[in-house]
Amino acid sequence: MNNANRCSSILISLIATVALISPAKAMSGNDWRQYEENVQRAYLAGIFDSWLHIVRLAEEVPVLKDPVTKEEPITELHHRDRIKQMYGNITKCVISRNVTYEQITAIANKYLNDHPESWNSSMASLLWSSLYNVCKN
């Protein structure tokens, strides 16, 4: 098989694979509870690390000014402030208290055990609520 045919075959395989993959959806508390603790911990670590990254971007990446008005777009500044308020306080709290991923998992499990009515919510929302409850004290 020559390179062109090989590339075409690979491309067709990739397209077929992508077409068969179901759309991504947020994992619920119900879904998350079905996994072993090490998988739960890895999932929560991914959520928490993404919060750390988005806060860092909101704080450090320069705001691009409008090319016409030369002003900073108010909507972008508003979104950055909301990100910092919503995730910045929680990530700073967790880091300042040296909370481990094992502890984050235990905190999330305790929250879910105390709030079974919320198990249908997204795990990211449940994690935020569980950490918010710890950090507000």
Summary of the structure (lengths in Angstrom):
residues: 137
radius of gyration: 20.5
end to end distance: 65.8
largest distance: 65.8
contacts: 331
relative contact order: 0.14
helix: 73%
strand: 1%
